[in-house]
Amino acid sequence: MKNWKIGCLFGSLVLIGCGGGGGGDSSADNSDAVPQSSEDQVTIYEKDGIYINSDDLVVMVVDSEASEAGILIGDYVNSEIAYSHTHEVDGNTLNTRGLLYATANSIQIDQDLELTVTFDGSQARVTGTLNNSNLVYSFDKTNASKSMSELAGTHTSPDNGSSWAFDANGSFTINGGGPSCTINGQLTMVKGYYYSGENVVASGCADPGLNGTDYEARFISIDYNGQTYILGAMARTGTDIGLLWGSVPVN
């Protein structure tokens, strides 16, 4: 039997998606494309990156080379988050199979649910069916996350008082928020646009079921209306499933 535990760390803006090294800042490139042979004249667009729907404040992180969770979608206004299980790439389409979907009050795991992500230049469109309702998101590609030296410091949520401290070397500590946890870990830049961490520790949580030493984390930064935000999502899978996610403005 699986046990499910969830916790929201945040409150500000807000909104949100493992791999090897890399680093540095980059900007969204509207011409990301890999031309195919002159015989078929098909243009295959670069898929990896951070995408945002500025109207609904939803963020998507795409890593087409990740073996799991190649798609992570976070709606931080409605406090919802979704991880894909596996995926296949076919031209300008990425098809996922299996989804872990969570709100502030529930977790749903569907091994068979499929999403289709279609890429067109710097835009992406997600379609599927969830809980008998059509799921449709439109996104625009945005800039890569800022370097850790730019994000370093202690940042406080104006909504719930949670404290997010980052060092330039990628170590971080989060205190407070809804689950009242202390979270510690080490982040590494992946592919130059998002951060990943393994064996992240959550301790002292108000719900002891959220405590653990084996969370996997993804963090990004985005700029919205002149403000930089750090967004994070942490998942623990296996028999005891735990999810923690949230965001904070960079003070």
C-alpha positions in Angstrom: 0.0 0.0 0.0 1.3 3.4 -0.9 1.1 6.4 1.5 0.7 9.8 0.0 1.8 13.1 1.6 1.9 16.6 0.2 2.8 20.0 1.4 2.8 23.5 0.0 5.8 25.6 1.0 4.7 28.8 -0.4 2.5 31.6 -0.9 3.8 34.3 -3.1 3.3 34.5 -6.9 3.3 31.8 -8.1 3.5 28.8 -9.9 6.2 24.9 -12.1 9.6 19.9 -13.7 17.3 15.4 -14.0 20.4 15.2 -15.7 24.1 16.2 -16.0 26.2 19.3 -15.7 26.3 22.5 -17.6 25.9 26.1 -16.5 25.5 29.7 -17.4 22.6 31.9 -18.4 20.9 32.0 -21.7 17.9 33.6 -23.3 15.0 32.1 -25.1 15.7 31.8 -28.7 12.7 32.1 -31.0 14.6 30.5 -33.8 15.5 27.3 -31.9 15.3 24.8 -34.8 17.3 22.0 -36.3 16.6 21.8 -40.1 16.3 18.4 -41.6 17.5 17.3 -45.0 16.5 19.3 -48.0 14.5 16.4 -49.2 11.8 16.6 -46.5 12.2 20.2 -45.5 10.9 19.4 -42.0 12.1 21.7 -39.2 12.6 20.0 -35.8 12.4 22.6 -33.0 14.5 22.5 -29.8 12.2 21.3 -27.0 14.3 21.6 -23.8 13.8 24.7 -21.7 11.5 26.6 -19.4 8.1 27.7 -20.7 5.6 30.0 -19.1 1.9 30.9 -19.6 1.9 34.5 -18.3 -1.9 34.8 -18.4 -2.5 31.9 -16.0 0.9 31.9 -14.3 1.7 28.3 -15.2 5.3 27.1 -15.8 6.5 24.0 -17.6 10.1 22.5 -17.5 11.0 20.2 -20.4 14.0 17.9 -20.4 13.5 15.6 -23.4 16.5 13.4 -22.4 15.3 12.7 -18.8 14.3 9.1 -18.3 11.5 10.1 -16.0 9.7 13.4 -15.3 10.7 14.9 -18.7 7.7 17.2 -18.3 7.0 19.1 -15.1 4.0 21.5 -15.1 3.3 23.8 -12.1 0.3 26.0 -11.5 1.3 27.9 -8.5 -1.7 30.2 -8.4 -4.0 27.2 -8.0 -1.4 25.2 -6.2 -1.3 22.3 -8.7 1.7 20.3 -10.0 2.1 17.5 -12.4 5.1 15.2 -13.2 5.1 13.0 -16.3 6.4 9.4 -16.0 7.9 8.3 -19.3 7.8 9.9 -22.7 8.7 9.5 -26.4 9.7 12.1 -28.9 8.3 12.1 -32.4 9.4 15.1 -34.5 8.0 18.2 -32.9 5.7 16.2 -30.6 6.5 14.8 -27.2 4.0 12.2 -25.9 4.0 11.3 -22.3 2.6 8.2 -20.6 1.7 8.2 -16.9 1.2 11.2 -14.7 1.5 12.2 -11.0 -0.8 15.1 -10.4 -1.2 16.9 -7.1 -3.2 19.7 -5.6 -2.9 21.1 -2.1 -5.3 18.4 -0.9 -4.8 15.3 -3.0 -2.5 13.3 -5.2 -3.6 11.3 -8.2 -1.4 8.8 -10.0 -2.5 7.4 -13.4 -0.1 5.1 -15.1 -2.0 5.3 -18.4 -2.8 8.9 -18.7 -1.2 10.5 -21.8 -0.3 14.1 -22.6 0.7 15.5 -25.9 3.2 18.4 -26.1 3.5 20.0 -29.5 6.4 22.4 -30.2 6.3 25.2 -32.7 9.3 27.5 -32.6 9.4 29.1 -29.2 5.9 28.0 -28.3 4.5 24.8 -26.8 1.0 23.4 -26.4 -0.1 20.7 -24.0 -3.3 18.7 -24.5 -4.8 15.7 -22.7 -7.7 14.6 -20.5 -7.6 14.6 -16.7 -10.5 13.6 -14.5 -12.8 13.5 -17.6 -11.9 17.2 -18.4 -9.9 18.5 -21.3 -6.5 19.8 -20.3 -5.1 22.5 -22.5 -2.1 24.7 -21.8 -0.3 27.1 -24.1 3.3 28.3 -23.3 6.0 30.6 -24.5 9.6 29.7 -24.0 11.4 31.9 -21.5 14.9 32.6 -20.3 17.0 30.0 -18.5 17.4 30.1 -14.8 19.8 32.6 -13.4 23.2 31.5 -12.1 23.3 30.5 -8.4 25.6 33.4 -7.7 22.8 35.7 -8.8 20.2 33.9 -6.7 22.4 33.5 -3.6 21.1 35.0 -0.4 18.2 34.6 2.0 14.7 35.3 0.6 11.5 35.5 2.6 8.0 34.9 1.4 5.8 37.9 2.1 2.8 35.6 2.4 3.8 32.9 4.8 7.2 34.0 6.2 9.0 31.0 4.9 12.8 31.5 4.5 14.8 30.3 1.5 18.6 30.5 1.8 20.9 29.7 -1.1 24.7 29.7 -1.3 26.6 30.4 -4.5 27.8 26.7 -4.4 24.2 25.5 -4.7 23.5 24.4 -1.2 20.1 25.5 0.2 17.9 25.5 3.3 14.2 26.2 3.4 12.4 26.8 6.7 8.7 27.2 7.4 5.8 27.4 4.9 2.6 25.4 5.1 4.2 22.1 6.1 6.6 23.8 8.6 9.5 21.7 7.4 13.2 22.4 7.3 14.6 21.3 3.9 18.3 21.0 3.1 20.0 20.0 -0.1 22.5 20.6 -2.8 21.6 21.8 -6.3 23.5 21.4 -9.6 22.8 23.3 -12.8 21.5 20.9 -15.5 21.9 21.7 -19.2 22.2 25.4 -18.4 18.6 26.1 -17.6 17.4 24.3 -14.5 18.7 23.0 -11.2 18.5 19.4 -9.9 19.2 17.9 -6.5 19.2 14.4 -5.1 18.8 13.0 -1.6 17.2 16.3 -0.4 16.3 16.1 3.3 13.0 17.3 4.8 12.9 17.2 8.6 10.8 18.6 11.5 7.6 18.7 9.3 4.3 19.3 11.1 3.2 16.1 9.3 5.9 13.5 10.1 4.9 11.7 7.0 6.6 14.4 4.9 10.0 13.8 6.7 12.5 12.0 4.5 16.1 11.9 3.2 15.4 10.9 -0.4 13.6 13.7 -2.1 14.6 14.6 -5.7 14.3 18.3 -6.4 14.0 20.7 -9.3 14.4 24.4 -9.0 14.2 27.2 -11.6 14.1 30.9 -11.6 11.8 33.1 -13.7 11.3 36.8 -14.2 7.7 38.0 -14.0 6.6 41.7 -14.0 10.1 42.9 -13.2 10.5 40.5 -10.2 12.7 37.3 -10.1 11.1 34.3 -8.4 12.7 31.0 -7.4 10.4 28.0 -7.9 11.0 24.5 -6.4 9.4 21.1 -6.5 10.5 18.0 -4.6 9.2 14.5 -4.9 9.8 11.3 -3.0 8.5 8.2 -4.8 8.2 4.5 -3.9 6.0 3.2 -1.1 5.8 6.5 0.7 5.1 9.2 -1.9 5.9 12.8 -0.7 5.6 16.0 -2.6 6.7 19.5 -1.6 6.6 22.5 -3.8 6.6 26.3 -3.6 8.2 29.6 -4.6 9.7 32.8 -3.2 10.6 36.2 -4.6 14.2 37.0 -4.7 14.6 39.8 -2.2 
